[in-house]
């Protein structure tokens, strides 16, 4: 219930005063960013800088302008074991480089912090609530989850993923293997099998620190445009991914 009230507040903050009809956008995108203790403060700052660079890049403005309505709505929040207080930027309607840069400035002003636990499931559930309003109408609704660990606290991740997909939401994943935080083996396959889902869902992996900003930008441009990602070779698996691997190894990974 607390999440629903917060979702209403965030939505109303994005609506121009006096607006009678829902604001129509090409896509509603929630950026859900991992700030668990597996990353130190410097690594968390590098991750955030990747999002700031993506929002300020001309490719983003071009992708928005190419849409039927020429605008999207973006909300940003940071999460670990829970959604982080003070780590939220409300829905913002982005219609060009000026509003995109303004959103980047808001994100840059958030305190850089970490917290214990990695609950992808709670992040997806919170993002789902944000997307369920009727004040902003989007042709596509997307949750963009980035992180460097498996779900290890809270509800089972596949349950939250499936609940979002059942509402017509697409969950995309950005597993980060580039920051040296000791990401679990095969985190990319874990995201592929256990985290993402819905129409056109995809995983884009950040494998090199120097390439993190570019990977974030490419992923966000694809989500704005609705275009499919380029085909990738997925390694063959001898067995299905263990979607409870984070819960089973919580002490060892110390998320």
Secondary structure, DSSP 8 states (H G I E B T S, - for coil): -HHHHHHHHHHHHHS-TT--S-EEEEEEEEEEEE-BTTS-HHHHHHHHHHHHHHHHSHHHHHHHHTSSSS-EEEEEEEESSSEEEEEEEEEEEE-SHHHHHHHHHHHHTS----BS---HHHHHHHHHHHHT-SSEEEEEEEEEEEESS---SSS-HHHHHHHHHHTT-EEEEEEB-SS-S---TTHHHHIIIII-BSTT--B--B-SGGGHHHHHHHHHHHHHHT-----------SS---TTHHHHTHHHHT-
